[in-house]
Amino acid sequence: MVSMSRKIRDPIYGFIHLDELECKIIDHFVFQRLRRISQLSFTNMVYPSGTHTRFEHSLGVMEMATRMFDSLYKKNPKLFLKALNIASNKNKDKNISKYRRIVRLAALLHDVGHPPFSHAGEGLFPGSLKHEDYSVKIISHYFGGFFEGEDFDVTNIIPLIKDTENTGAVSIFLKSLISGQLDADRADYLLRDSYHIGVDYGVYDKNIFIESLNLGEMEDHDQFIIGLDKKSYFIGESFIYARYLMLTQVYWHKVRRIYDHHTVEAVKEVLSKEGLSNYPHTDNIEEYIKYDDWTMLGSFSQGKGGSHAEKILNRTHDECVYYTGLFASRVELEKLKREKKEYGLALTFIDEINASSSSFYKIADDIPLIDNNNISYLKDNPNSKIIKGLLEAPSLTRLYVARE
């Protein structure tokens, strides 16, 4: 048994307990960089207390993933062992402990590759790279030697963050704890973001959520899925509705969206002054990790971010002069055309949110409802009227002009 060596007070879970290896990773300068990466970029321009970071979110995802893991094992130990391809013998406890630690470490490190200002900065990666690609590179480059003496290594952790050639059925199953429709990442950020910005939009009953998790076996008997007890379909509704409210009232807020635009343009200006058109490639990971919110804000204050940085520093963002409803009607779209023509070159930014980029409820990742291994889905549940109202794809457009 690995001895606990530290506990951290957390507003969502109470205490998060860490073992020696987890402490070693957290204390590494690359992980400490996450203290300088904001969770919600400049959302604090709307909700002033929204200043939390990727650091605490990463700890939270680790804790939530662990509680989900433990709940699934307790609910159906025989099927859980089968999903992990563990024989019911004297070594089962050791193997369960190994996979539990792998899940914890993958959850802890899943966001270690985020750029300055989190998702607002992802459009500045070269090519088609995503923050997961940077996370994987950082893990292999900086933490590869951390697992000596363990019965696992980075090749067991990386497939839970990003699909690789080593991604097998067990990794796919465990990966769904961290990235899926019912995952620890979303489960944590909904609660954490709500807590910090002072709203209840993303609040759901996390204890019922964890207790209601269940495991299902597909008909071909080689795939296992995580779902909810069928009788607890309501917590699935609550989970999806919480995301809907956070998207519409927080993440898609008109002021927050324009600051994402200003952020991207200001960072582009800073990088261009350094002879770069994008953030450094994963092949140059040591240069990439030098960038964080603090370094960028320092460049902004030195005048290297241009007019967009000045708007951020002085909170003189461009103003929204017209917007359609969340589900734009034909009349609204016709007026949008007229407004675009009227404002013409004065428009500084057109914000479009539509089905191609966002949706409230992705049917491809529908929430399974499990009853004695009979699997149905939330969207088909006759009692789940709320979900049927969220299937329509949003179509929202906003027009912005400079204040002057």
C-alpha atoms as one frame of an Amber mdcrd trajectory, in Angstrom:
protein
   0.000   0.000   0.000   1.367   3.392  -0.978   1.501   5.721   2.027  -0.253
   9.061   1.745   2.221  11.897   2.073   0.131  15.041   1.655  -3.419  16.310
   1.672  -4.716  19.437  -0.015  -7.823  21.326   1.006 -10.255  21.678  -1.887
 -13.582  23.575  -1.959 -15.347  20.884  -4.005 -14.161  17.646  -2.374 -12.919
  18.669   1.069  -9.483  17.034   1.103  -7.547  15.534  -1.802  -4.959  12.987
  -0.614  -1.725  12.486  -2.541   0.906   9.763  -2.481   4.643  10.324  -2.844
   4.744   9.951  -6.632   1.831  12.347  -7.104   3.542  14.883  -4.839   6.733
  14.552  -6.858   4.847  15.247 -10.082   2.896  18.167  -8.645   6.059  19.764
  -7.281   7.767  19.599 -10.690   8.160  23.018 -12.322   6.240  21.915 -15.418
   3.176  21.038 -13.362   3.588  24.172 -11.242   3.248  26.094 -14.512  -0.475
  25.259 -14.338  -0.781  27.672 -11.416  -0.079  30.342 -14.033  -2.658  29.112
 -16.564  -6.165  30.455 -15.928  -8.994  27.970 -16.136 -11.405  30.376 -17.845
  -9.140  32.916 -19.536 -10.637  36.405 -19.061 -14.043  35.272 -17.830 -13.171
  37.302 -14.726 -13.927  40.384 -16.838 -17.572  39.317 -16.434 -17.447  37.295
 -13.216 -14.641  38.919 -11.173 -13.996  35.934  -8.899 -13.385  33.534 -11.800
  -9.621  33.558 -11.361  -9.004  29.865 -10.643  -6.388  27.885 -12.556  -5.695
  24.662 -14.396  -3.651  23.582 -11.371  -6.589  23.119  -9.027  -8.812  21.764
 -11.801  -6.230  19.051 -12.521  -6.213  18.031  -8.870 -10.001  17.994  -8.934
 -10.208  15.794 -12.026  -7.850  13.320 -10.361 -10.070  13.193  -7.282 -13.307
  12.869  -9.257 -11.857  10.160 -11.535 -10.745   8.224  -8.454 -14.180   8.395
  -6.850 -15.785   7.295 -10.108 -13.330   4.380 -10.396 -14.017   3.253  -6.837
 -17.785   3.525  -7.263 -17.808   1.430 -10.430 -15.696  -1.286  -8.784 -17.951
  -1.358  -5.736 -21.129  -1.445  -7.845 -20.160  -4.441  -9.987 -16.745  -5.890
  -9.037 -16.993  -8.976 -11.249 -17.785  -7.025 -14.423 -15.250  -4.329 -13.525
 -12.486  -6.944 -13.266 -13.594  -8.367 -16.618 -13.447  -4.908 -18.219  -9.873
  -4.534 -16.993  -9.001  -8.091 -18.051  -8.086  -8.967 -14.461  -8.447 -12.545
 -13.303 -10.220 -13.115  -9.973  -7.160 -14.421  -8.172  -4.839 -13.442  -5.349
  -3.286 -10.649  -7.443  -6.558  -8.872  -8.234  -6.134  -6.257  -5.471  -2.644
  -5.427  -6.730  -3.905  -5.064 -10.294  -6.877  -2.934  -9.275  -4.501  -0.689
  -7.323  -2.262  -0.384 -10.394  -5.071   0.695 -12.706  -6.451   3.036 -10.051
  -3.071   4.798  -9.885  -2.824   4.949 -13.686  -6.241   6.637 -13.834  -5.243
   9.102 -11.109  -2.010  10.061 -12.860  -3.622  10.379 -16.291  -6.330  12.597
 -14.795  -3.735  14.670 -12.955  -1.661  15.221 -16.103  -4.393  15.471 -18.746
  -4.219  19.299 -18.947  -0.492  19.788 -18.410  -0.086  20.897 -22.050  -2.534
  23.810 -22.010  -1.343  27.103 -23.562  -1.634  30.516 -21.889  -5.281  31.461
 -21.254  -6.385  27.831 -21.708  -8.850  27.172 -24.540  -8.691  30.773 -25.736
  -5.131  30.089 -26.877  -5.626  26.758 -28.638  -6.152  28.373 -32.023  -2.479
  29.354 -32.021  -1.071  25.849 -32.152   0.765  24.928 -35.359  -1.024  22.668
 -37.795  -3.766  20.538 -36.271  -2.112  20.112 -32.890  -4.231  20.259 -29.740
  -3.382  20.705 -26.084  -3.560  16.915 -25.653  -0.613  16.590 -28.045   1.396
  18.938 -25.848   0.315  17.088 -22.713   1.524  13.790 -24.150   4.850  15.306
 -25.201   5.381  16.901 -21.777   4.583  13.639 -19.985   7.025  11.615 -22.070
   9.738  14.304 -22.032   9.664  15.374 -18.397   8.052  12.538 -16.452   9.299
   9.428 -18.249  11.807   8.633 -15.519   9.385   9.143 -12.650   7.979   5.618
 -12.743  11.042   3.511 -12.028  10.137   0.754  -9.605   6.431   0.996 -10.489
   4.501  -1.748 -12.294   3.488   0.731 -15.004   5.078   3.568 -16.992   4.142
   6.467 -19.288   3.007   4.077 -22.021   0.127   3.101 -19.727  -0.785   6.715
 -18.940  -0.578   8.418 -22.334  -3.334   6.334 -24.053  -5.798   7.583 -21.428
  -5.155  11.145 -22.608  -4.778  10.686 -26.357  -5.316   7.675 -28.614  -2.015
   6.080 -29.633  -0.902   2.899 -31.335  -0.805   1.354 -27.851  -4.441   2.182
 -27.102  -6.180  -1.093 -26.325  -9.612  -2.022 -25.012  -8.600  -1.471 -21.374
  -7.166   1.973 -22.154 -10.289   2.969 -24.112 -12.448   1.949 -21.165 -10.362
   3.845 -18.618 -10.014   6.838 -20.950 -13.792   7.287 -20.820 -13.415   8.160
 -17.127 -11.386  11.211 -18.149 -12.838  12.100 -21.543 -16.406  11.187 -22.516
 -20.032  12.193 -22.015 -19.834  11.182 -18.339 -16.268  12.086 -17.458 -14.307
  13.406 -14.513 -13.084  16.428 -16.471 -16.575  17.791 -17.125 -17.834  16.627
 -13.733 -15.171  18.740 -12.041 -15.181  21.891 -14.162 -18.951  22.325 -13.977
 -18.851  22.386 -10.182 -15.550  24.239  -9.885 -16.339  26.979 -12.387 -19.747
  27.532 -10.787 -18.211  27.737  -7.332 -15.560  30.266  -8.285 -17.653  32.592
 -10.394 -20.522  32.553  -7.893 -23.342  30.945  -9.881 -25.364  27.742  -9.518
 -25.724  27.049 -13.251 -23.272  24.132 -13.269 -24.287  22.598  -9.954 -25.531
  19.001  -9.911 -25.600  16.427  -7.102 -22.108  14.963  -7.361 -22.751  12.329
  -4.687 -25.786  10.930  -6.508 -23.844  11.163  -9.775 -20.974   9.060  -8.412
 -23.253   6.540  -6.688 -25.408   6.148  -9.811 -22.537   5.199 -12.118 -22.779
   1.702 -13.547 -20.960  -0.520 -15.998 -22.398  -2.174 -19.075 -21.078  -4.873
 -21.411 -21.763  -4.564 -25.109 -23.213  -7.463 -27.073 -19.872  -8.408 -28.638
 -18.486  -8.853 -25.073 -15.222  -7.060 -25.778 -16.342  -3.490 -25.056 -17.497
  -2.006 -21.796 -19.216   1.314 -21.307 -19.812   3.581 -18.355 -23.357   4.766
 -17.812 -25.921   5.448 -15.112 -28.406   3.248 -13.312 -31.560   3.418 -15.417
 -33.607   4.593 -12.453 -31.165   7.492 -12.011 -31.708   8.962 -15.475 -32.545
  12.273 -13.786 -28.918  12.845 -12.752 -27.966  12.469 -16.416 -30.498  15.172
 -17.242 -29.105  17.359 -14.463 -25.560  16.850 -15.749 -26.466  17.798 -19.321
 -28.655  20.703 -18.272 -25.839  22.046 -16.072 -23.574  22.093 -19.123 -26.274
  23.806 -21.180 -26.635  26.580 -18.612 -22.877  27.056 -18.231 -22.446  27.283
 -21.993 -25.221  29.794 -22.543 -24.726  31.935 -19.426 -20.956  31.733 -18.865
 -18.774  30.226 -21.595 -20.740  31.875 -24.416 -21.332  35.169 -22.599 -20.987
  38.025 -25.081 -18.276  39.811 -23.087 -16.322  36.646 -22.389 -16.368  35.780
 -26.109 -14.984  39.143 -27.198 -12.163  38.800 -24.682 -11.279  35.443 -26.207
 -10.985  37.274 -29.528  -8.856  40.065 -28.036  -6.679  37.449 -26.341  -5.952
  35.559 -29.550  -5.082  38.753 -31.439  -2.894  40.087 -28.610  -0.987  36.798
 -28.304  -0.489  36.733 -32.087   1.097  40.174 -31.805   3.429  39.067 -29.009
   4.503  35.955 -30.899   5.070  37.919 -34.117   7.475  40.237 -32.295   9.411
  37.111 -31.347   9.496  35.918 -34.955   6.769  33.309 -34.466   3.415  32.806
 -36.150   2.310  30.134 -33.675   3.330  28.667 -30.360   6.431  26.444 -30.609
   5.804  22.943 -31.952   5.724  19.901 -29.677   9.187  19.125 -31.058  10.371
  22.235 -29.216   8.559  21.564 -25.945  11.155  23.293 -23.745  10.451  26.591
 -25.498   6.704  26.053 -25.398   6.479  25.663 -21.631   8.133  29.057 -21.138
   4.802  30.599 -22.095   2.072  31.053 -19.504  -0.458  33.727 -18.529   2.144
  35.627 -16.525   4.670  35.867 -19.347   1.958  36.936 -21.780   0.509  39.538
 -19.419   4.026  40.862 -18.891   4.370  41.278 -22.645   0.962  42.941 -22.782
   1.980  45.469 -20.114   5.170  46.219 -22.072   3.132  47.171 -25.127   4.016
  44.056 -27.133   0.406  42.908 -27.562  -0.813  45.856 -29.612  -4.235  47.467
 -29.371  -5.970  44.227 -28.369  -3.739  43.893 -25.323  -4.534  47.489 -24.371
  -8.239  46.657 -24.518  -7.642  43.721 -22.189  -5.549  45.714 -19.717  -8.001
  48.632 -19.634 -11.226  46.630 -20.074 -12.213  48.629 -23.129 -13.378  45.633
 -25.161 -15.264  45.932 -28.419 -19.041  46.167 -28.013 -21.712  43.796 -29.250
 -24.117  45.824 -31.412 -26.358  43.037 -32.658 -26.993  39.405 -31.845 -29.445
  36.732 -32.851 -31.252  34.477 -30.416 -29.742  31.153 -29.416 -31.769  29.419
 -32.125 -31.763  32.103 -34.816 -35.062  32.517 -36.630 -35.416  33.363 -40.308
 -36.403  36.924 -39.394 -33.315  37.312 -37.206 -31.053  35.966 -39.944 -32.485
  38.416 -42.438 -31.898  41.269 -40.022 -28.374  39.966 -39.436 -27.624  40.401
 -43.130 -28.875  43.984 -43.004 -26.873  44.757 -39.883 -23.688  43.337 -41.421
 -24.190  45.511 -44.469 -24.970  48.619 -42.403 -21.931  48.329 -40.165 -19.675
  47.171 -43.000 -15.985  47.794 -42.344 -16.734  49.014 -38.822 -17.260  45.399
 -37.747 -14.239  44.172 -35.804 -15.427  40.664 -34.980 -18.242  38.322 -35.979
 -18.848  35.617 -33.411 -20.601  32.522 -34.725 -21.692  29.606 -32.582 -23.339
  26.832 -34.534 -23.747  23.098 -34.862 -20.409  22.708 -36.613 -18.521  23.898
 -33.535 -20.775  23.287 -30.530 -23.791  21.362 -29.347 -25.486  20.908 -26.030
 -25.869  17.155 -26.222 -23.812  15.014 -28.569 -25.833  12.011 -29.603 -22.693
  10.144 -30.662 -21.709  10.136 -26.974 -25.188   9.481 -25.611 -25.430   8.570
 -21.928 -26.096   4.837 -21.447 -28.764   3.805 -18.950 -28.004   0.388 -17.473
 -30.420  -2.049 -15.842 -29.001  -5.523 -15.162 -26.751  -5.058 -18.189 -29.688
  -4.121 -20.400 -28.439  -0.966 -22.080 -30.646   1.855 -23.323 -29.875   5.538
 -23.870 -30.919   8.786 -22.291 -32.221  10.372 -25.500 -34.606   7.438 -25.965
 -35.898   7.428 -22.397 -39.630   8.284 -22.519 -39.303  10.095 -19.183 -36.420
  12.263 -20.327 -38.275  15.167 -21.896 -35.558  17.687 -20.991 -32.955  16.064
 -23.238 -35.274  16.090 -26.245 -35.393  19.863 -25.914 -31.609  20.077 -26.151
 -31.133  18.078 -29.326 -31.611  21.055 -31.616 -28.304  22.570 -32.674 -27.724
  26.175 -31.542 -27.153  28.916 -34.090 -26.043  32.194 -32.554 -24.265  35.126
 -34.212 -22.976  38.358 -32.646 -21.576  41.476 -34.309 -18.957  43.616 -32.575
 -17.515  47.071 -33.217 -14.813  49.092 -31.463 -16.100  51.396 -28.722 -14.946
  54.538 -30.468
